[in-house]
Amino acid sequence: MNGARIYSESVLSHQGRRPGVLNNERGGVALVIVIWIIVVLIAIVGEFSYSMRTEVNIARNFKEEEEAYQLALAGLEQAKLELLSAKTNEVVYLSEDKALVFGVNTEDKEKLERTDAIGRGSFQYVITDEDGKMNINTESIERLKYVFVDTGIDSTEVDTIADSIADWRDTDDLHMLNGAEEEYYRSLDKPYSCKDGPLESLEELLLVKGMKKEYLSGSKKAEEGVEGEKAYEGVEKYFTVYGTAGININTAPRVVLEAVLGLDAANSIITQREAGPVASPMFNGKVTSEFFTIISTGTVADGKIKRSIKTVVHKKDKELETLYWNDNIIG
């Protein structure tokens, strides 16, 4: 009996120590460590996965941008082929939808198609006539003012802009009444020199005193009720820095015809153009062209990635000379 009692007390004494508590504490710490390790691994895997997806997207975008660029080049070559296929002395005019036509029937829609699909993408291009514009380096101040006013610029600002253009392109240091020479441009917060020479691009106009981006490229019409905004048509579609042998009366806008040839001549030409292209030169104008701007845009299959190339070419018989190149334009 004594032995049984002693054994029983021993067991009770041993149970009173609760050895499982220590084991539970160690197991809990181990569980927490495992959970933290899993969390860290999940974070590492997630970061790696995100990084890989980013790298894949960058690589895909680069690939698709290159594809779009090559498509734009293909469109550019197609445009050049179209220009070279046209005869030098062919009449150049505008179709009813304002597309440039080289001596072909405007009813022949296939010849006016300027888009095509290649592989998983496509290209489209637009050709515009630089000979239908006024050369800003050679036109008189009065003609320049006429166009500026017609596009919505206030007459007082037009005086400043026109006189400053004259000062910018001439070679002397004497400024016009409302113009500016070296002294003015050197006094600006970010000074630069007056060109004293012909403009090489229309973007150079933004350096001329009084000129603003909305005057050059145009602005959207102010919404009704919004104050302090004004609509400007933009002069870039009326001016050029290329060509000196008169304007193409078939492609020149009305305001250009009015500024260069006068109201009566402009009305007469517009009336004839409504019946069809003018076939013979008149009013010191011409009906052929040799300077052209091409804007070609390549688009990949989903249409999200686009690249555009803009170039100006001079057609000399069966050759094209590149005068301007920009493959970083937006659009």
Order of alpha helices (4+ residues) and beta strands (2+ residues): alpha-alpha-beta-beta-beta-beta-beta-alpha-alpha-alpha-alpha-beta-alpha-alpha-beta-beta-beta
